[in-house]
């Protein structure tokens, strides 16, 4: 008999001993930014009715007309709603505070694999029926996995929001993870890994993180490795879900045009049935950067590199100045590195900065691709531009230009219900509260050139570098022994 998520959550699961073991506007908006279950005692309907009432919080800001309502159910599920009356769409997402960093070593890639499997059939519908039902609503599914989240979502016309919620709930609670579907999707994920490995400008970022956090789960590629994916079983999936998918790790976010009086009871009915699972969780341990370097030896037309160091975590007060710093350095066509490497010298097509942040860590890097004969020039220019940030500082004009780029990205994103839904969830997950856009803009407006230079000194000056590259080994030998900014 197939077991779905509903089975896992409806019954108490006896714990089993634990085995040993990235858009700039989003950065600022939110970084202010198994085995088959054994049955146990089921919570009765009368018990649910006597459960203490959920906590409700409201917040709003005048300028952006944000109206946000937060509900915390007694079981820990958080629901965050934002009504946008002037749009005709609605976006709903089920966000889990679980990602690849939660995996034990033998589970590497399992979070991403489960994300795939959630759309491969429920007790009532196969994968095609799920797609047909969403298409009949004129909407679309989306799903992704990060180091810290698994997300399934849908965007529909406002009149179909209730149906979309029911469909996502069916996917979440009733997915069956049939062995035949697991075997079929396994091949899909293996092809995804191959495709990614054949894309050097993306692969080099994974190599970089793998060697910046060489001894931590944050450094492992989200997709996993072929060796791990080839061996995933239904039991592995169900055990991981039972252990990690607890109700207090769920955030349900909705943004768009909807009747809150109609939607809220529906959400309560769906999610109040969950209760803690009692499993021992894998502890979340902050990473210690290792600053290692590595080259993937390939005979490619271009050589690709990524070099960087650790940066501020999501909730750092330095995030505003850091975002402006990153934009000035390599965040757009007017950035210093883009101008020096591409526009003035024609040494590269793709060049810029890469930065990401997590709950307890962050990083920044310069990444690009160029011909083998130009790699030494490009790396020298990039190192020189990084050094100038903390030795010479930045101009008021550069700060204002970067500020406007970031503000534009934030404000324009507010016109999209999917972006606003994601923002609701990320603010709740990483800060436990809603962060009004006007507050974020005000913090950006307060950043000065002196703030940017001080941030560069703090995070870049004489800092050890983790260096990753893809190309002929001999081209990168000078950079594999250790460097500093």
C-alpha positions as CSV (number, residue, x, y, z in Angstrom):
1,X,0.0,0.0,0.0
2,X,1.4,3.4,-0.9
3,X,2.0,5.9,1.8
4,X,1.5,9.6,1.3
5,X,2.3,12.7,3.3
6,X,-1.2,12.6,4.8
7,X,-0.5,9.2,6.3
8,X,2.8,10.4,7.8
9,X,1.3,13.5,9.3
10,X,-2.0,12.0,10.5
11,X,-0.3,9.5,12.7
12,X,2.3,9.9,15.4
13,X,5.6,8.5,14.2
14,X,7.9,6.9,16.7
15,X,11.4,8.4,16.2
16,X,14.3,6.4,14.8
17,X,17.8,7.3,15.9
18,X,19.4,9.8,13.7
19,X,22.2,8.6,11.6
20,X,25.5,10.4,12.0
21,X,26.4,12.2,9.7
22,X,20.5,33.5,-4.8
23,X,18.2,37.8,-6.6
24,X,19.4,41.0,-5.0
25,X,15.9,42.3,-4.3
26,X,15.1,39.1,-2.5
27,X,18.3,39.5,-0.4
28,X,17.2,42.8,0.9
29,X,13.5,42.3,1.2
30,X,14.0,39.3,3.3
31,X,17.3,39.8,5.0
32,X,16.5,43.0,6.9
33,X,16.9,42.2,5.3
34,X,11.1,6.9,5.4
35,X,10.2,4.0,6.3
36,X,6.6,3.0,6.5
37,X,5.0,4.7,9.5
38,X,3.7,2.9,12.5
39,X,0.3,3.9,13.5
40,X,-0.3,5.6,16.8
41,X,-2.9,7.7,18.6
42,X,-4.8,9.9,16.1
43,X,-6.0,13.3,17.1
44,X,-9.8,13.3,17.2
45,X,-12.1,15.9,15.6
46,X,-13.4,17.0,19.0
47,X,-9.8,17.5,20.2
48,X,-9.2,19.7,17.2
49,X,-12.2,21.8,18.0
50,X,-11.0,22.3,21.6
51,X,-7.5,23.3,20.5
52,X,-6.6,26.9,21.5
53,X,-7.3,29.5,19.0
54,X,-4.6,30.5,16.5
55,X,-2.6,33.7,17.1
56,X,-3.3,36.4,14.6
57,X,-1.0,39.4,13.8
58,X,-1.6,42.3,11.3
59,X,0.8,44.8,9.8
60,X,0.5,47.4,7.2
61,X,2.4,50.3,5.6
62,X,0.9,53.3,3.9
63,X,3.1,54.0,0.9
64,X,3.1,50.6,-0.7
65,X,-0.4,49.7,0.5
66,X,0.7,46.4,2.0
67,X,-1.9,44.7,4.1
68,X,-0.5,41.5,5.7
69,X,-2.1,39.1,8.1
70,X,-0.2,36.4,9.9
71,X,-1.9,33.4,11.6
72,X,-0.1,30.9,13.7
73,X,-2.0,27.6,14.2
74,X,-1.7,25.7,17.5
75,X,0.4,23.1,15.8
76,X,3.0,25.7,14.6
77,X,1.9,26.1,11.0
78,X,2.3,29.7,10.0
79,X,-0.1,31.3,7.4
80,X,0.8,34.7,6.0
81,X,-1.7,36.5,3.8
82,X,-1.5,39.7,1.7
83,X,-4.5,40.9,-0.2
84,X,-3.8,42.9,-3.3
85,X,-7.2,44.1,-4.5
86,X,-6.0,45.8,-7.7
87,X,-4.7,42.6,-9.3
88,X,-6.5,39.7,-10.9
89,X,-4.1,37.0,-9.9
90,X,-3.3,35.1,-6.8
91,X,-0.2,33.1,-5.8
92,X,0.0,30.4,-3.1
93,X,3.0,28.6,-1.8
94,X,3.8,25.9,0.7
95,X,7.2,26.6,2.0
96,X,9.2,24.2,4.2
97,X,12.1,25.2,6.3
98,X,14.0,22.2,5.1
99,X,16.6,22.0,2.3
100,X,19.8,20.3,1.3
101,X,21.6,21.4,4.5
102,X,19.2,19.2,6.5
103,X,20.3,16.1,4.8
104,X,22.5,13.4,6.3
105,X,25.5,12.6,4.1
106,X,23.8,9.4,2.7
107,X,20.8,11.5,1.8
108,X,22.7,14.0,-0.4
109,X,20.2,15.3,-3.0
110,X,17.1,13.8,-1.4
111,X,15.4,17.2,-0.7
112,X,15.5,18.0,-4.4
113,X,14.4,14.5,-5.4
114,X,11.4,14.8,-3.1
115,X,10.5,18.1,-4.7
116,X,10.4,16.3,-8.1
117,X,8.4,13.4,-6.7
118,X,5.7,15.6,-5.2
119,X,4.2,16.1,-8.7
120,X,4.3,12.5,-9.8
121,X,0.9,11.4,-8.5
122,X,-1.4,11.3,-5.5
123,X,-3.9,8.7,-4.3
124,X,-6.5,10.2,-6.5
125,X,-4.6,11.6,-9.5
126,X,-1.6,10.6,-11.6
127,X,0.9,13.2,-12.8
128,X,-0.9,13.9,-16.0
129,X,-4.2,14.5,-14.1
130,X,-2.5,16.9,-11.8
131,X,-1.1,18.9,-14.7
132,X,-4.5,18.8,-16.5
133,X,-6.3,20.1,-13.5
134,X,-3.9,23.0,-13.1
135,X,-4.1,23.8,-16.9
136,X,-7.9,23.7,-16.6
137,X,-7.6,26.5,-14.1
138,X,-5.4,28.5,-16.5
139,X,-2.6,28.5,-13.9
140,X,0.9,27.0,-13.5
141,X,2.9,25.1,-10.9
142,X,6.3,26.0,-9.7
143,X,8.7,24.3,-7.3
144,X,12.3,24.6,-6.2
145,X,14.8,23.4,-3.6
146,X,17.5,25.5,-2.0
147,X,20.0,24.8,0.8
148,X,17.3,25.9,3.3
149,X,13.9,25.5,1.7
150,X,11.6,23.2,-0.3
151,X,8.8,25.1,-2.0
152,X,5.8,24.1,-4.1
153,X,3.6,26.9,-5.4
154,X,0.9,27.9,-7.9
155,X,-0.2,31.0,-9.6
156,X,-3.8,31.3,-10.9
157,X,-6.5,33.8,-11.8
158,X,-8.0,35.1,-8.5
159,X,-11.3,33.3,-9.1
160,X,-9.5,29.9,-9.0
161,X,-7.4,30.4,-5.8
162,X,-9.5,28.1,-3.7
163,X,-9.2,25.3,-6.2
164,X,-5.4,25.9,-6.5
165,X,-5.1,25.6,-2.7
166,X,-6.9,22.3,-2.7
167,X,-4.7,21.0,-5.5
168,X,-1.5,22.0,-3.7
169,X,-2.7,20.5,-0.5
170,X,-3.5,17.2,-2.3
171,X,0.0,17.2,-3.7
172,X,1.5,17.9,-0.3
173,X,-0.5,15.5,1.8
174,X,-1.4,12.7,-0.6
175,X,1.7,12.1,-2.8
176,X,2.3,8.4,-3.0
177,X,6.0,8.1,-4.1
178,X,5.3,4.8,-6.0
179,X,8.5,2.8,-6.8
180,X,7.8,2.9,-10.5
181,X,7.5,6.7,-10.4
182,X,10.7,6.9,-8.3
183,X,12.6,4.9,-10.9
184,X,11.3,7.0,-13.8
185,X,12.0,10.3,-12.1
186,X,15.4,9.1,-11.0
187,X,16.4,9.1,-14.7
188,X,15.0,12.7,-15.0
189,X,17.1,13.9,-12.1
190,X,20.2,12.1,-13.4
191,X,19.8,13.9,-16.8
192,X,19.4,17.2,-14.9
193,X,22.7,16.6,-13.1
194,X,24.4,15.8,-16.5
195,X,22.9,19.0,-18.0
196,X,24.2,21.0,-15.1
197,X,27.6,19.5,-15.2
198,X,27.8,20.4,-18.9
199,X,27.1,24.1,-18.1
200,X,30.5,25.3,-16.8
201,X,29.4,28.8,-15.8
202,X,26.9,27.2,-13.4
203,X,28.9,24.3,-12.3
204,X,31.8,26.5,-11.2
205,X,29.5,28.1,-8.6
206,X,28.9,24.6,-7.1
207,X,32.6,23.9,-7.1
208,X,33.2,27.2,-5.4
209,X,30.6,26.6,-2.6
210,X,31.9,23.0,-2.2
211,X,35.3,24.3,-1.4
212,X,34.3,27.3,0.6
213,X,32.2,25.0,2.8
214,X,34.2,21.8,2.2
215,X,33.2,20.2,5.5
216,X,29.6,21.3,5.7
217,X,26.3,20.4,4.1
218,X,25.9,23.9,2.7
219,X,28.7,23.2,0.3
220,X,27.1,20.1,-1.2
221,X,25.3,20.5,-4.6
222,X,21.5,20.6,-4.1
223,X,21.0,18.1,-6.9
224,X,23.1,15.5,-5.2
225,X,25.4,13.1,-7.0
226,X,24.6,10.3,-9.4
227,X,25.8,7.8,-6.9
228,X,23.3,9.0,-4.3
229,X,20.4,9.6,-6.6
230,X,20.7,6.1,-8.2
231,X,20.1,4.5,-4.7
232,X,17.2,6.5,-3.3
233,X,14.2,4.3,-2.3
234,X,10.6,4.9,-1.2
235,X,11.7,4.1,2.3
236,X,14.4,6.8,2.2
237,X,11.8,9.4,1.0
238,X,9.2,8.5,3.6
239,X,11.8,8.5,6.5
240,X,13.2,11.9,5.5
241,X,9.7,13.4,5.3
242,X,8.7,11.9,8.6
243,X,11.8,13.3,10.2
244,X,12.0,16.8,8.6
245,X,8.5,17.9,7.4
246,X,7.2,19.0,10.8
247,X,4.3,21.4,11.0
248,X,6.3,24.1,12.8
249,X,8.5,24.1,9.7
250,X,5.6,25.0,7.3
251,X,4.8,28.4,6.1
252,X,1.8,28.9,3.8
253,X,1.9,32.2,1.9
254,X,-0.7,33.8,-0.3
255,X,-0.6,37.1,-2.1
256,X,-3.1,38.4,-4.6
257,X,-6.8,39.3,-4.9
258,X,-8.9,37.0,-2.6
259,X,-11.6,37.0,0.0
260,X,-9.9,36.4,3.3
261,X,-13.1,35.4,5.0
262,X,-13.4,32.5,2.5
263,X,-9.8,31.5,2.2
264,X,-8.8,31.5,5.9
265,X,-11.3,28.8,7.0
266,X,-10.2,26.7,4.1
267,X,-6.5,26.9,5.1
268,X,-7.4,26.2,8.8
269,X,-9.3,23.1,7.8
270,X,-6.4,21.8,5.7
271,X,-3.5,22.5,8.0
272,X,-4.9,22.2,11.5
273,X,-4.9,18.4,11.2
274,X,-1.1,18.3,11.5
275,X,0.8,17.8,14.7
276,X,4.4,17.4,15.8
277,X,6.0,14.1,14.6
278,X,8.4,13.5,17.5
279,X,11.4,12.7,15.4
280,X,14.9,13.8,16.4
281,X,16.0,16.4,13.9
282,X,19.4,16.8,12.3
283,X,21.0,19.7,14.2
284,X,21.7,22.9,12.2
285,X,25.4,23.7,12.7
286,X,26.9,27.0,11.3
287,X,29.6,26.4,8.7
288,X,33.2,27.2,9.2
289,X,34.7,28.4,5.8
290,X,37.6,26.3,4.6
291,X,38.8,28.6,1.8
292,X,40.0,25.7,-0.3
293,X,40.7,25.8,-4.1
294,X,40.0,23.4,-6.8
295,X,40.1,23.1,-10.6
296,X,37.9,20.7,-12.7
297,X,40.3,19.8,-15.5
298,X,38.5,20.1,-18.8
299,X,39.5,21.0,-22.3
300,X,36.9,23.7,-22.8
301,X,36.9,26.6,-25.3
302,X,36.5,29.0,-22.4
303,X,37.9,28.8,-18.9
304,X,35.5,29.6,-16.0
305,X,36.4,30.8,-12.6
306,X,34.8,31.8,-9.3
307,X,36.8,33.4,-6.5
308,X,35.5,34.8,-3.3
309,X,35.2,34.7,0.5
310,X,32.6,34.6,3.2
311,X,30.1,37.4,3.7
312,X,27.3,38.4,6.0
313,X,24.4,36.1,6.8
314,X,20.8,36.9,6.0
315,X,19.9,38.9,9.1
316,X,23.2,40.9,9.3
317,X,22.8,44.6,9.7
318,X,25.5,44.9,7.0
319,X,23.3,43.5,4.3
320,X,22.2,46.9,2.9
321,X,25.7,48.3,2.5
322,X,26.9,44.8,1.3
323,X,24.2,44.8,-1.5
324,X,25.3,48.2,-2.7
325,X,29.0,47.1,-2.6
326,X,28.2,44.0,-4.6
327,X,26.2,46.0,-7.2
328,X,29.1,48.5,-7.6
329,X,31.7,45.8,-7.9
330,X,29.9,43.5,-10.4
331,X,26.1,43.8,-10.3
332,X,25.3,45.3,-13.7
333,X,26.6,46.8,-17.0
334,X,27.9,49.9,-15.3
335,X,29.7,48.0,-12.5
336,X,33.4,48.3,-12.1
337,X,34.4,44.8,-13.1
338,X,32.0,44.7,-16.1
339,X,33.4,48.0,-17.4
340,X,37.0,47.1,-16.9
341,X,36.9,43.5,-18.2
342,X,34.3,43.6,-20.9
343,X,33.7,47.2,-22.0
344,X,37.2,48.6,-21.9
345,X,39.2,45.5,-22.8
346,X,36.8,43.0,-24.4
347,X,38.2,40.1,-22.4
348,X,34.9,38.4,-21.5
349,X,31.3,38.2,-22.4
350,X,30.0,37.1,-19.0
351,X,31.6,38.6,-15.9
352,X,30.2,39.9,-12.5
353,X,29.7,39.2,-8.9
354,X,27.9,36.2,-7.3
355,X,26.6,36.5,-3.7
356,X,24.4,34.5,-1.5
357,X,23.4,34.3,2.1
358,X,22.0,31.8,4.5
359,X,20.6,31.8,7.9
360,X,24.0,31.7,9.5
361,X,26.5,32.3,6.7
362,X,27.1,34.2,3.5
363,X,29.5,34.7,0.7
364,X,30.6,36.9,-2.2
365,X,32.6,36.0,-5.3
366,X,33.6,37.3,-8.7
367,X,32.8,34.9,-11.5
368,X,33.2,34.8,-15.2
369,X,34.5,33.0,-18.3
370,X,37.2,34.0,-20.8
371,X,39.6,32.5,-23.3
372,X,42.5,30.6,-21.7
373,X,45.0,33.1,-23.0
374,X,43.2,35.9,-21.1
375,X,42.6,34.3,-17.8
376,X,45.6,35.8,-16.0
377,X,44.7,39.3,-17.1
378,X,41.0,38.9,-16.1
379,X,41.8,37.6,-12.6
380,X,44.4,40.3,-12.1
381,X,41.8,43.0,-13.0
382,X,39.2,41.5,-10.7
383,X,41.6,41.4,-7.8
384,X,42.6,44.9,-8.4
385,X,39.0,46.1,-8.5
386,X,38.2,44.4,-5.2
387,X,41.2,46.0,-3.5
388,X,40.2,49.4,-4.7
389,X,36.9,49.1,-2.9
390,X,38.5,49.2,0.5
391,X,41.6,51.2,-0.3
392,X,40.1,54.0,-2.4
393,X,36.4,53.7,-1.5
394,X,33.4,54.5,-3.8
395,X,31.8,57.7,-5.1
396,X,28.5,59.1,-4.1
397,X,27.4,58.7,-7.7
398,X,28.2,55.0,-7.7
399,X,26.3,54.5,-4.4
400,X,23.3,56.4,-5.8
401,X,23.3,54.4,-9.0
402,X,23.5,51.1,-7.2
403,X,20.8,52.2,-4.8
404,X,18.4,53.0,-7.6
405,X,19.1,49.7,-9.3
406,X,18.2,47.8,-6.1
407,X,15.2,49.9,-5.3
408,X,13.9,49.5,-8.8
409,X,14.2,45.7,-8.6
410,X,12.3,45.8,-5.3
411,X,9.5,48.1,-6.3
412,X,9.0,46.5,-9.8
413,X,8.9,43.1,-8.1
414,X,6.0,44.3,-5.9
415,X,3.8,44.3,-9.0
416,X,4.0,40.5,-9.3
417,X,1.9,38.4,-6.9
418,X,4.4,35.5,-7.1
419,X,7.2,37.8,-5.9
420,X,5.1,39.1,-3.1
421,X,4.1,35.6,-2.0
422,X,7.7,34.6,-1.9
423,X,8.6,37.6,0.0
424,X,5.9,36.9,2.6
425,X,7.3,33.4,3.2
426,X,11.0,34.3,3.2
427,X,10.4,37.2,5.7
428,X,8.5,34.8,8.0
429,X,11.1,32.0,7.7
430,X,14.2,34.0,8.2
431,X,13.0,36.9,10.4
432,X,9.8,35.7,12.0
433,X,8.0,38.9,11.0
434,X,6.9,40.9,8.0
435,X,9.5,43.5,6.8
436,X,7.7,46.4,5.1
437,X,9.2,47.5,1.8
438,X,9.2,51.2,2.9
439,X,11.5,50.2,5.8
440,X,13.9,48.4,3.5
441,X,14.0,51.4,1.1
442,X,14.6,53.7,4.1
443,X,17.6,51.6,5.2
444,X,19.0,51.6,1.6
445,X,18.6,55.4,1.4
446,X,20.7,55.8,4.6
447,X,23.8,54.1,3.1
448,X,26.7,56.4,2.5
449,X,30.0,55.9,0.5
450,X,31.7,55.6,3.9
451,X,29.4,52.8,4.9
452,X,30.3,50.9,1.7
453,X,34.0,51.3,2.1
454,X,33.8,50.2,5.8
455,X,31.9,47.2,4.7
456,X,34.5,46.4,2.1
457,X,37.2,46.7,4.7
458,X,35.3,44.4,7.0
459,X,34.5,41.6,4.5
460,X,37.1,41.9,1.8
461,X,40.4,43.4,3.1
462,X,43.1,40.7,3.3
463,X,40.5,38.0,3.4
464,X,41.4,34.4,2.3
465,X,39.9,33.4,-1.0
466,X,38.3,30.2,-2.1
467,X,39.0,29.6,-5.8
468,X,37.2,27.4,-8.2
469,X,37.8,26.9,-11.9
470,X,36.9,24.8,-14.9
471,X,39.4,24.4,-17.7
472,X,43.0,23.1,-18.4
473,X,44.7,22.5,-15.0
474,X,47.9,24.3,-16.0
475,X,46.2,27.6,-16.5
476,X,45.1,27.8,-12.9
477,X,48.1,26.5,-11.1
478,X,49.1,30.0,-9.8
479,X,45.7,30.4,-8.1
480,X,45.3,27.0,-6.4
481,X,47.8,27.5,-3.7
482,X,45.9,30.1,-1.7
483,X,45.2,33.8,-2.2
484,X,43.8,36.8,-0.4
485,X,41.8,39.8,-1.6
